[in-house]
Amino acid sequence: MRNFTNIMLNYLDRIYWTLISIISGFMMKLIMFLKKIDYGQDVKFYGLTKFKKSSNSIIRIGHFCTFRSWSSSNLIGINRPCIITSISDRGKLEIGSHCGFSGTVIGCFKEIIIGDYVKCGANTLITDSDWHPDDPRSGDPRPIHIKNNVWLGVNVTVLKGVTIGENSIIGAGSVVTKDVPDNVIAAGNPCKIIKKIVDAN
């Protein structure tokens, strides 16, 4: 009896999230169409992602990306919806294919390029600007490049002017202020290299 109950609950849970994805996807595709956001095949939404875009900025999303914005759509919980912003007329935000975001905030003022197979853990923040243009101490925006197959852990913050190399992993709670090379594990505040990733093959 217990096994049957578990099977039914799992089945109902799958139906629930399938319906959420269908409804959210329909609404988000309408919003992206109205905001002139380019997106690829089979982009999925669990809850409503907030898009903010100026008329002349660029937001492009590749194929098979997933955006999780409901608090229970991630096993460890999400504190906020995904917020994807490109509010400067010169802003360019490009997201590759097969990427995943959970309560992720991306603030693009100049340029943020995210490669393929990038995974962002819950409540990550990526911003290329200090967002205080009236403060002379804030400095200019600087581009961010996150290369293919990067994994950002829970609550990671990536600040302006940073490049994160291919296949690298950034540990939970890290603040990335400088470039991270390919094939390393890095963590801390500020983020530092912990060790290299050795290919098992």
N, CA, C and O of each residue as an XYZ file, in Angstrom:
804
protein
N       0.833     -1.212      0.000
C       0.000      0.000      0.000
C       0.870      1.267      0.000
O       0.593      2.240     -0.701
N       1.935      1.211      0.819
C       2.816      2.375      0.894
C       3.487      2.638     -0.455
O       3.601      3.787     -0.882
N       3.930      1.574     -1.120
C       4.547      1.735     -2.435
C       3.572      2.327     -3.444
O       3.938      3.184     -4.248
N       2.327      1.861     -3.395
C       1.309      2.392     -4.305
C       1.085      3.881     -4.049
O       0.975      4.671     -4.986
N       1.018      4.256     -2.767
C       0.824      5.671     -2.416
C       1.983      6.523     -2.928
O       1.770      7.601     -3.482
N       3.198      6.040     -2.742
C       4.369      6.782     -3.222
C       4.365      6.924     -4.737
O       4.698      7.981     -5.272
N       3.989      5.856     -5.418
C       3.921      5.905     -6.879
C       2.899      6.935     -7.336
O       3.159      7.707     -8.259
N       1.727      6.948     -6.685
C       0.677      7.905     -7.053
C       1.106      9.341     -6.768
O       0.860     10.240     -7.571
N       1.753      9.552     -5.613
C       2.205     10.904     -5.278
C       3.259     11.391     -6.271
O       3.229     12.547     -6.691
N       4.172     10.530     -6.640
C       5.184     10.900     -7.633
C       4.555     11.192     -8.991
O       4.969     12.110     -9.698
N       3.563     10.408     -9.339
C       2.858     10.604    -10.606
C       2.134     11.950    -10.615
O       2.206     12.694    -11.593
N       1.433     12.260     -9.510
C       0.718     13.534     -9.409
C       1.697     14.707     -9.407
O       1.412     15.763     -9.973
N       2.850     14.514     -8.767
C       3.862     15.569     -8.741
C       4.373     15.863    -10.148
O       4.559     17.024    -10.512
N       4.600     14.817    -10.937
C       5.051     15.011    -12.320
C       3.995     15.727    -13.149
O       4.316     16.597    -13.959
N       2.722     15.355    -12.943
C       1.638     16.030    -13.662
C       1.588     17.504    -13.282
O       1.433     18.371    -14.142
N       1.722     17.782    -11.981
C       1.672     19.156    -11.479
C       2.752     20.015    -12.145
O       2.460     21.096    -12.656
N       4.000     19.531    -12.137
C       5.088     20.330    -12.698
C       5.030     20.406    -14.211
O       5.506     21.376    -14.801
N       4.455     19.399    -14.845
C       4.246     19.469    -16.292
C       3.256     20.572    -16.636
O       3.473     21.342    -17.572
N       2.167     20.646    -15.871
C       1.168     21.695    -16.092
C       1.753     23.076    -15.819
O       1.508     24.020    -16.570
N       2.532     23.192    -14.731
C       3.174     24.467    -14.413
C       4.078     24.900    -15.563
O       4.081     26.067    -15.955
N       4.842     23.957    -16.097
C       5.751     24.272    -17.197
C       4.992     24.714    -18.439
O       5.400     25.663    -19.109
N       3.891     24.035    -18.752
C       3.109     24.387    -19.944
C       2.504     25.776    -19.807
O       2.592     26.596    -20.722
N       1.881     26.037    -18.645
C       1.227     27.339    -18.426
C       2.265     28.457    -18.381
O       2.109     29.487    -19.037
N       3.332     28.242    -17.596
C       4.387     29.259    -17.507
C       5.030     29.503    -18.865
O       5.299     30.644    -19.240
N       5.274     28.416    -19.599
C       5.905     28.544    -20.909
C       5.075     29.365    -21.876
O       5.608     30.192    -22.616
N       3.767     29.135    -21.869
C       2.888     29.902    -22.757
C       2.953     31.389    -22.421
O       3.082     32.227    -23.313
N       2.863     31.713    -21.126
C       2.881     33.113    -20.713
C       4.234     33.763    -20.999
O       4.300     34.906    -21.450
N       5.319     33.018    -20.729
C       6.642     33.594    -20.930
C       6.959     33.805    -22.405
O       7.615     34.784    -22.762
N       6.504     32.905    -23.260
C       6.756     33.083    -24.691
C       6.008     34.293    -25.232
O       6.498     34.985    -26.125
N       4.825     34.547    -24.693
C       4.097     35.757    -25.068
C       4.859     36.998    -24.610
O       5.000     37.961    -25.364
N       5.349     36.969    -23.372
C       6.113     38.105    -22.851
C       7.385     38.324    -23.665
O       7.718     39.460    -24.004
N       8.102     37.235    -23.982
C       9.336     37.381    -24.761
C       9.059     37.907    -26.162
O       9.844     38.685    -26.705
N       7.949     37.484    -26.743
C       7.569     38.005    -28.059
C       7.325     39.511    -27.982
O       7.805     40.263    -28.830
N       6.587     39.948    -26.975
C       6.269     41.368    -26.838
C       7.513     42.204    -26.543
O       7.612     43.350    -26.982
N       8.457     41.634    -25.801
C       9.680     42.358    -25.451
C      10.792     42.178    -26.488
O      11.889     42.713    -26.325
N      10.506     41.425    -27.554
C      11.474     41.185    -28.632
C      12.741     40.505    -28.114
O      13.862     40.932    -28.392
N      12.523     39.441    -27.359
C      13.611     38.614    -26.849
C      13.717     37.371    -27.721
O      12.729     36.659    -27.904
N      14.890     37.104    -28.255
C      15.106     35.923    -29.096
C      15.304     34.695    -28.212
O      16.052     34.745    -27.236
N      14.639     33.601    -28.550
C      14.804     32.378    -27.767
C      14.752     31.167    -28.687
O      14.150     31.207    -29.760
N      15.392     30.092    -28.248
C      15.515     28.899    -29.062
C      14.436     27.866    -28.789
O      13.384     28.167    -28.226
N      14.721     26.662    -29.195
C      13.771     25.553    -29.103
C      13.678     25.024    -27.670
O      14.683     24.905    -26.968
N      12.448     24.711    -27.254
C      12.174     23.996    -26.003
C      12.786     24.678    -24.782
O      13.433     24.023    -23.964
N      12.585     25.984    -24.657
C      12.962     26.713    -23.450
C      11.837     26.540    -22.435
O      10.677     26.806    -22.748
N      12.170     26.093    -21.211
C      11.151     25.767    -20.215
C      11.200     26.732    -19.040
O      12.265     27.186    -18.622
N      10.014     27.029    -18.520
C       9.881     27.912    -17.367
C       9.036     27.221    -16.305
O       7.981     26.662    -16.606
N       9.506     27.263    -15.061
C       8.727     26.799    -13.916
C       8.478     28.020    -13.040
O       9.334     28.407    -12.246
N       7.300     28.624    -13.189
C       7.042     29.933    -12.620
C       7.436     31.018    -13.605
O       7.986     30.738    -14.670
N       7.149     32.254    -13.240
C       7.331     33.373    -14.169
C       8.664     34.072    -13.944
O       8.923     34.610    -12.867
N       9.499     34.056    -14.964
C      10.748     34.810    -14.969
C      10.442     36.271    -15.273
O       9.587     36.572    -16.106
N      11.144     37.179    -14.596
C      10.959     38.608    -14.832
C      12.010     39.089    -15.830
O      13.210     39.036    -15.559
N      11.547     39.556    -16.977
C      12.438     40.117    -17.993
C      12.298     41.637    -17.999
O      11.189     42.168    -18.051
N      13.444     42.335    -17.945
C      13.465     43.787    -18.079
C      14.433     44.118    -19.208
O      15.608     43.754    -19.158
N      13.932     44.807    -20.220
C      14.739     45.029    -21.421
C      14.433     46.388    -22.016
O      13.270     46.748    -22.202
N      15.497     47.155    -22.318
C      15.293     48.407    -23.038
C      15.031     48.097    -24.506
O      15.328     47.000    -24.980
N      14.482     49.051    -25.210
C      14.032     48.791    -26.579
C      15.175     48.426    -27.517
O      14.969     47.670    -28.467
N      16.377     48.946    -27.273
C      17.493     48.713    -28.190
C      18.521     47.710    -27.675
O      19.518     47.451    -28.348
N      18.298     47.153    -26.510
C      19.235     46.156    -25.995
C      18.930     44.787    -26.595
O      17.917     44.606    -27.271
N      19.810     43.832    -26.342
C      19.680     42.489    -26.914
C      19.642     41.454    -25.800
O      20.492     41.460    -24.909
N      18.658     40.566    -25.852
C      18.640     39.367    -25.013
C      18.392     38.183    -25.934
O      17.387     38.137    -26.643
N      19.318     37.221    -25.919
C      19.165     36.005    -26.717
C      19.313     34.790    -25.803
O      20.214     34.737    -24.966
N      18.424     33.823    -25.971
C      18.436     32.597    -25.175
C      18.505     31.414    -26.126
O      17.724     31.335    -27.075
N      19.429     30.496    -25.884
C      19.616     29.352    -26.761
C      18.573     28.264    -26.559
O      17.550     28.482    -25.911
N      18.841     27.099    -27.117
C      17.911     25.972    -27.068
C      17.984     25.244    -25.719
O      19.023     25.226    -25.059
N      16.860     24.649    -25.332
C      16.790     23.703    -24.212
C      17.271     24.294    -22.885
O      17.905     23.602    -22.088
N      16.973     25.556    -22.653
C      17.299     26.187    -21.373
C      16.120     26.065    -20.410
O      14.970     25.960    -20.837
N      16.413     26.080    -19.114
C      15.387     25.956    -18.084
C      15.536     27.085    -17.074
O      16.636     27.366    -16.597
N      14.405     27.732    -16.750
C      14.373     28.804    -15.760
C      13.403     28.409    -14.645
O      12.210     28.227    -14.889
N      13.918     28.278    -13.429
C      13.089     27.893    -12.279
C      12.908     29.109    -11.375
O      13.876     29.656    -10.846
N      11.646     29.524    -11.206
C      11.348     30.730    -10.440
C      10.433     30.481     -9.248
O      10.310     31.346     -8.381
N       9.796     29.334     -9.186
C       8.966     28.998     -8.028
C       9.844     28.466     -6.908
O      10.801     27.734     -7.158
N       9.519     28.835     -5.671
C      10.354     28.465     -4.528
C      10.538     26.963     -4.394
O      11.592     26.510     -3.947
N       9.537     26.185     -4.772
C       9.614     24.729     -4.608
C      10.052     24.010     -5.877
O      10.027     22.781     -5.931
N      10.451     24.756     -6.891
C      10.871     24.111     -8.138
C      12.337     23.689     -8.108
O      12.841     23.116     -9.074
N      13.015     23.972     -7.005
C      14.394     23.545     -6.788
C      14.446     22.830     -5.441
O      13.810     23.278     -4.487
N      15.181     21.742     -5.345
C      15.166     20.908     -4.143
C      15.605     21.649     -2.888
O      15.131     21.326     -1.798
N      16.498     22.634     -3.005
C      16.955     23.346     -1.810
C      16.240     24.678     -1.618
O      16.538     25.409     -0.673
N      15.306     25.000     -2.500
C      14.520     26.215     -2.359
C      15.108     27.395     -3.109
O      16.319     27.484     -3.310
N      14.230     28.300     -3.519
C      14.613     29.497     -4.268
C      14.042     30.707     -3.543
O      12.866     30.714     -3.179
N      14.870     31.737     -3.330
C      14.439     32.919     -2.587
C      13.729     33.956     -3.446
O      13.118     34.887     -2.921
N      13.806     33.801     -4.762
C      13.261     34.832     -5.649
C      13.071     34.214     -7.029
O      13.629     33.154     -7.311
N      12.294     34.859     -7.890
C      12.200     34.386     -9.277
C      13.468     34.723    -10.044
O      14.263     35.553     -9.601
N      13.660     34.090    -11.180
C      14.720     34.520    -12.093
C      14.400     35.929    -12.585
O      13.263     36.226    -12.952
N      15.408     36.784    -12.589
C      15.259     38.159    -13.079
C      16.352     38.387    -14.120
O      17.539     38.357    -13.797
N      15.953     38.611    -15.354
C      16.889     38.766    -16.467
C      16.760     40.192    -16.989
O      15.711     40.577    -17.504
N      17.826     40.972    -16.854
C      17.754     42.406    -17.106
C      18.811     42.850    -18.112
O      19.981     42.483    -18.004
N      18.382     43.643    -19.089
C      19.298     44.334    -19.997
C      18.682     45.692    -20.302
O      17.954     45.846    -21.283
N      18.976     46.672    -19.461
C      18.221     47.926    -19.516
C      18.981     49.072    -20.163
O      18.438     50.167    -20.314
N      20.236     48.836    -20.548
C      20.980     49.849    -21.290
C      20.779     49.632    -22.780
O      20.713     48.489    -23.231
N      20.681     50.699    -23.546
C      20.512     50.565    -24.994
C      21.692     49.856    -25.658
O      21.550     49.320    -26.757
N      22.835     49.848    -25.012
C      24.005     49.155    -25.570
C      24.183     47.760    -24.972
O      25.157     47.077    -25.289
N      23.272     47.333    -24.127
C      23.416     46.056    -23.443
C      23.227     44.860    -24.368
O      22.354     44.865    -25.235
N      24.056     43.834    -24.173
C      23.933     42.594    -24.940
C      24.085     41.414    -23.991
O      25.138     41.216    -23.384
N      23.014     40.633    -23.873
C      23.008     39.445    -23.028
C      22.718     38.232    -23.895
O      21.652     38.137    -24.504
N      23.662     37.307    -23.952
C      23.496     36.093    -24.743
C      23.682     34.871    -23.849
O      24.686     34.746    -23.147
N      22.705     33.977    -23.886
C      22.724     32.738    -23.111
C      22.763     31.579    -24.095
O      21.947     31.517    -25.014
N      23.698     30.668    -23.910
C      23.832     29.534    -24.810
C      22.745     28.495    -24.617
O      21.730     28.762    -23.974
N      22.954     27.319    -25.168
C      21.972     26.236    -25.110
C      22.238     25.310    -23.922
O      23.357     25.229    -23.414
N      21.186     24.618    -23.495
C      21.259     23.621    -22.417
C      21.717     24.241    -21.097
O      22.459     23.614    -20.341
N      21.281     25.463    -20.819
C      21.636     26.132    -19.566
C      20.486     26.034    -18.567
O      19.324     25.925    -18.958
N      20.816     26.073    -17.277
C      19.801     26.000    -16.238
C      19.985     27.094    -15.205
O      21.106     27.379    -14.783
N      18.866     27.714    -14.795
C      18.893     28.824    -13.848
C      17.819     28.615    -12.786
O      16.685     28.261    -13.107
N      18.175     28.832    -11.521
C      17.227     28.687    -10.413
C      17.274     29.944     -9.554
O      18.224     30.145     -8.798
N      16.262     30.785     -9.665
C      16.249     32.028     -8.912
C      17.448     32.912     -9.220
O      17.929     33.642     -8.353
N      17.925     32.843    -10.449
C      19.133     33.569    -10.862
C      18.795     34.988    -11.296
O      17.827     35.211    -12.022
N      19.600     35.945    -10.846
C      19.479     37.333    -11.301
C      20.658     37.635    -12.220
O      21.814     37.463    -11.835
N      20.359     38.086    -13.433
C      21.390     38.510    -14.384
C      21.132     39.971    -14.717
O      20.104     40.312    -15.302
N      22.072     40.831    -14.342
C      21.948     42.259    -14.615
C      22.973     42.687    -15.644
O      24.163     42.780    -15.341
N      22.519     42.947    -16.858
C      23.421     43.287    -17.963
C      23.282     44.762    -18.318
O      22.206     45.227    -18.695
N      24.386     45.485    -18.193
C      24.424     46.878    -18.622
C      25.236     47.032    -19.901
O      24.931     47.884    -20.736
N      26.271     46.208    -20.055
C      27.145     46.293    -21.226
C      27.140     44.985    -22.014
O      26.617     44.936    -23.128
N      27.725     43.910    -21.439
C      27.785     42.638    -22.156
C      27.975     41.482    -21.179
O      28.888     41.487    -20.353
N      27.094     40.496    -21.293
C      27.244     39.233    -20.577
C      27.023     38.113    -21.584
O      25.963     38.024    -22.204
N      28.027     37.260    -21.741
C      27.953     36.126    -22.656
C      28.076     34.846    -21.835
O      29.083     34.633    -21.159
N      27.065     34.006    -21.891
C      27.038     32.738    -21.165
C      27.045     31.614    -22.192
O      26.221     31.599    -23.107
N      27.970     30.679    -22.044
C      28.125     29.604    -23.015
C      27.078     28.515    -22.880
O      26.047     28.704    -22.233
N      27.350     27.370    -23.497
C      26.445     26.223    -23.457
C      26.680     25.393    -22.192
O      27.779     25.382    -21.636
N      25.639     24.706    -21.754
C      25.707     23.769    -20.626
C      26.185     24.443    -19.342
O      26.909     23.835    -18.554
N      25.786     25.683    -19.134
C      26.101     26.392    -17.892
C      24.956     26.174    -16.909
O      23.790     26.357    -17.260
N      25.286     25.785    -15.677
C      24.290     25.545    -14.640
C      24.498     26.544    -13.505
O      25.600     26.678    -12.973
N      23.425     27.239    -13.146
C      23.479     28.209    -12.059
C      22.633     27.706    -10.901
O      21.420     27.544    -11.038
N      23.270     27.457     -9.756
C      22.555     27.015     -8.571
C      21.609     28.085     -8.053
O      21.568     29.204     -8.566
N      20.854     27.724     -7.033
C      19.813     28.612     -6.510
C      20.387     29.952     -6.070
O      21.425     30.023     -5.413
N      19.675     31.017     -6.454
C      19.919     32.371     -5.960
C      21.285     32.937     -6.363
O      21.894     33.695     -5.608
N      21.758     32.567     -7.545
C      23.004     33.133     -8.056
C      22.765     34.530     -8.632
O      21.653     34.867     -9.039
N      23.835     35.336     -8.657
C      23.774     36.706     -9.178
C      24.936     36.921    -10.131
O      26.084     36.617     -9.806
N      24.628     37.450    -11.317
C      25.641     37.769    -12.325
C      25.397     39.202    -12.772
O      24.328     39.502    -13.305
N      26.362     40.093    -12.569
C      26.157     41.491    -12.940
C      27.440     42.112    -13.477
O      28.516     41.924    -12.908
N      27.320     42.850    -14.570
C      28.488     43.490    -15.189
C      28.608     44.967    -14.825
O      29.382     45.696    -15.445
N      27.856     45.409    -13.836
C      27.844     46.822    -13.465
C      27.663     46.955    -11.957
O      27.141     46.055    -11.299
N      28.108     48.102    -11.415
C      27.850     48.408    -10.008
C      26.472     49.034     -9.806
O      25.995     49.138     -8.675
N      25.831     49.451    -10.901
C      24.456     49.952    -10.883
C      24.269     51.222    -10.063
O      23.182     51.484     -9.547
N      25.349     52.019     -9.945
C      25.228     53.327     -9.297
C      25.917     54.369    -10.169
O      26.983     54.864     -9.800
N      25.332     54.718    -11.327
C      26.019     55.598    -12.281
C      26.288     56.995    -11.750
O      27.164     57.683    -12.273
N      25.554     57.441    -10.718
C      25.773     58.777    -10.175
C      26.908     58.811     -9.155
O      27.316     59.881     -8.706
N      27.412     57.635     -8.795
C      28.499     57.556     -7.824
C      29.821     57.419     -8.577
O      30.035     56.403     -9.240
N      30.712     58.406     -8.499
C      31.962     58.350     -9.272
C      32.865     57.187     -8.874
O      33.773     56.832     -9.626
N      32.637     56.591     -7.714
C      33.466     55.467     -7.272
C      33.074     54.160     -7.942
O      33.814     53.180     -7.858
N      31.922     54.127     -8.606
C      31.407     52.851     -9.115
C      32.156     52.354    -10.349
O      32.230     51.145    -10.569
N      32.709     53.247    -11.154
C      33.440     52.826    -12.345
C      32.517     52.383    -13.462
O      31.298     52.321    -13.299
N      33.124     52.076    -14.603
C      32.353     51.693    -15.781
C      31.964     50.219    -15.730
O      32.631     49.418    -15.075
N      30.866     49.858    -16.432
C      30.533     48.433    -16.586
C      31.636     47.714    -17.357
O      32.297     48.308    -18.209
N      31.827     46.442    -17.057
C      32.814     45.630    -17.773
C      32.206     44.273    -18.103
O      31.472     43.720    -17.284
N      32.488     43.725    -19.270
C      31.803     42.511    -19.727
C      32.140     41.282    -18.891
O      33.200     41.189    -18.273
N      31.200     40.346    -18.895
C      31.369     39.052    -18.237
C      31.252     37.964    -19.290
O      30.338     37.991    -20.114
N      32.173     37.008    -19.268
C      32.112     35.840    -20.148
C      32.159     34.583    -19.282
O      33.131     34.354    -18.562
N      31.118     33.781    -19.355
C      31.075     32.492    -18.669
C      31.074     31.429    -19.755
O      30.114     31.316    -20.517
N      32.133     30.659    -19.827
C      32.316     29.746    -20.956
C      31.550     28.441    -20.756
O      30.844     28.269    -19.762
N      31.697     27.532    -21.705
C      30.889     26.310    -21.734
C      31.114     25.420    -20.509
O      32.218     25.325    -19.974
N      30.023     24.771    -20.089
C      30.085     23.712    -19.080
C      30.582     24.206    -17.722
O      31.288     23.490    -17.013
N      30.213     25.416    -17.372
C      30.546     25.972    -16.056
C      29.399     25.688    -15.095
O      28.231     25.703    -15.485
N      29.737     25.430    -13.849
C      28.735     25.192    -12.803
C      28.950     26.214    -11.694
O      30.006     26.249    -11.063
N      27.930     27.051    -11.464
C      27.952     28.016    -10.365
C      27.113     27.458     -9.223
O      25.936     27.155     -9.414
N      27.703     27.319     -8.044
C      26.992     26.773     -6.898
C      25.970     27.745     -6.324
O      25.804     28.862     -6.816
N      25.294     27.300     -5.280
C      24.255     28.095     -4.622
C      24.832     29.421     -4.122
O      25.921     29.459     -3.550
N      24.087     30.508     -4.345
C      24.418     31.837     -3.813
C      25.755     32.393     -4.317
O      26.376     33.209     -3.637
N      26.191     31.971     -5.475
C      27.405     32.543     -6.075
C      27.098     33.919     -6.660
O      26.035     34.129     -7.245
N      28.031     34.848     -6.501
C      27.944     36.172     -7.115
C      29.112     36.341     -8.082
O      30.270     36.154     -7.709
N      28.798     36.697     -9.329
C      29.825     36.957    -10.344
C      29.791     38.447    -10.662
O      28.776     38.965    -11.127
N      30.906     39.137    -10.409
C      30.955     40.581    -10.584
C      31.600     40.963    -11.912
O      32.124     40.114    -12.633
N      31.552     42.240    -12.214
C      31.903     42.750    -13.537
C      33.354     42.462    -13.909
O      34.230     42.366    -13.051
N      33.582     42.326    -15.233
C      34.921     42.173    -15.765
C      35.516     40.789    -15.628
O      36.723     40.615    -15.796
N      34.681     39.791    -15.324
C      35.175     38.442    -15.026
C      34.966     37.514    -16.221
O      33.946     37.589    -16.905
N      35.943     36.638    -16.465
C      35.790     35.504    -17.374
C      35.973     34.220    -16.574
O      36.959     34.069    -15.854
N      35.023     33.294    -16.702
C      35.124     31.985    -16.052
C      35.348     30.950    -17.146
O      34.547     30.837    -18.074
N      36.433     30.199    -17.036
C      36.842     29.283    -18.088
C      35.998     28.024    -18.169
O      35.230     27.711    -17.259
N      36.152     27.313    -19.268
C      35.366     26.107    -19.535
C      35.565     25.042    -18.458
O      36.661     24.856    -17.929
N      34.472     24.354    -18.153
C      34.453     23.186    -17.265
C      34.756     23.512    -15.808
O      34.939     22.597    -15.006
N      34.814     24.775    -15.450
C      35.154     25.134    -14.075
C      33.924     25.127    -13.174
O      32.798     25.321    -13.631
N      34.164     24.901    -11.891
C      33.117     24.835    -10.875
C      33.401     25.909     -9.838
O      34.520     26.017     -9.336
N      32.377     26.707     -9.516
C      32.501     27.754     -8.504
C      31.692     27.327     -7.285
O      30.486     27.102     -7.382
N      32.357     27.216     -6.136
C      31.724     26.707     -4.930
C      30.649     27.625     -4.374
O      30.637     28.827     -4.643
N      29.753     27.046     -3.601
C      28.606     27.763     -3.034
C      29.055     28.980     -2.227
O      30.032     28.925     -1.480
N      28.318     30.079     -2.395
C      28.562     31.288     -1.630
C      29.755     32.111     -2.076
O      30.097     33.092     -1.417
N      30.392     31.745     -3.163
C      31.595     32.454     -3.612
C      31.257     33.801     -4.242
O      30.170     33.997     -4.784
N      32.209     34.720     -4.158
C      32.118     36.012     -4.842
C      33.278     36.072     -5.832
O      34.442     36.138     -5.438
N      32.945     36.048     -7.122
C      33.963     35.982     -8.173
C      34.287     37.399     -8.628
O      33.455     38.073     -9.235
N      35.509     37.845     -8.328
C      35.935     39.204     -8.664
C      37.037     39.234     -9.713
O      37.329     40.286    -10.281
N      37.659     38.065     -9.976
C      38.747     37.975    -10.951
C      38.527     36.765    -11.850
O      37.718     35.888    -11.546
N      39.259     36.732    -12.964
C      39.121     35.632    -13.918
C      39.426     34.283    -13.268
O      40.283     34.170    -12.392
N      38.697     33.268    -13.727
C      38.916     31.887    -13.306
C      39.285     31.093    -14.560
O      38.545     31.146    -15.543
N      40.401     30.360    -14.563
C      40.810     29.634    -15.772
C      39.956     28.400    -16.032
O      39.073     28.066    -15.242
N      40.224     27.736    -17.133
C      39.535     26.491    -17.478
C      39.862     25.388    -16.466
O      40.941     25.366    -15.875
N      38.903     24.477    -16.283
C      39.151     23.195    -15.611
C      39.683     23.324    -14.186
O      40.656     22.667    -13.815
N      39.034     24.181    -13.388
C      39.419     24.286    -11.981
C      38.171     24.319    -11.100
O      37.066     24.605    -11.561
N      38.382     24.018     -9.822
C      37.384     24.269     -8.787
C      37.859     25.486     -8.016
O      38.998     25.525     -7.553
N      36.994     26.478     -7.877
C      37.343     27.708     -7.176
C      36.230     28.059     -6.200
O      35.060     27.768     -6.448
N      36.603     28.687     -5.088
C      35.597     29.026     -4.080
C      36.140     30.117     -3.171
O      37.339     30.392     -3.148
N      35.223     30.736     -2.417
C      35.602     31.707     -1.407
C      35.173     33.118     -1.738
O      34.634     33.395     -2.810
N      35.431     34.017     -0.778
C      35.133     35.438     -0.931
C      36.359     36.232     -0.483
O      36.570     36.431      0.713
N      37.176     36.689     -1.456
C      37.010     36.543     -2.914
C      37.345     35.129     -3.377
O      38.061     34.390     -2.701
N      36.819     34.775     -4.531
C      36.966     33.426     -5.071
C      38.423     33.151     -5.454
O      39.065     33.960     -6.124
N      38.933     31.992     -5.015
C      40.300     31.580     -5.333
C      40.302     30.134     -5.811
O      39.410     29.356     -5.472
N      41.303     29.783     -6.595
C      41.410     28.421     -7.114
C      41.717     27.454     -5.972
O      42.640     27.679     -5.189
N      40.933     26.374     -5.886
C      41.147     25.331     -4.887
C      41.987     24.201     -5.470
O      42.965     23.766     -4.862
N      41.599     23.732     -6.647
C      42.377     22.679     -7.299
C      41.990     22.591     -8.765
O      40.958     23.117     -9.184
N      42.826     21.925     -9.530
C      42.533     21.672    -10.936
C      41.650     20.440    -11.069
O      41.707     19.523    -10.250
N      40.838     20.438    -12.114
C      40.020     19.277    -12.432
C      40.799     18.417    -13.415
O      41.157     18.868    -14.503
N      41.056     17.181    -13.021
C      41.798     16.255    -13.872
C      40.807     15.366    -14.598
O      39.972     14.718    -13.967
N      40.894     15.332    -15.915
C      40.005     14.495    -16.726
C      40.293     13.028    -16.437
O      41.421     12.555    -16.578
N      39.228     12.313    -16.025
C      39.394     10.898    -15.685
C      39.804     10.068    -16.884
O      40.373      8.987    -16.725
N      39.517     10.569    -18.115
C      39.895      9.824    -19.307
C      41.352     10.076    -19.683
O      41.840      9.524    -20.669
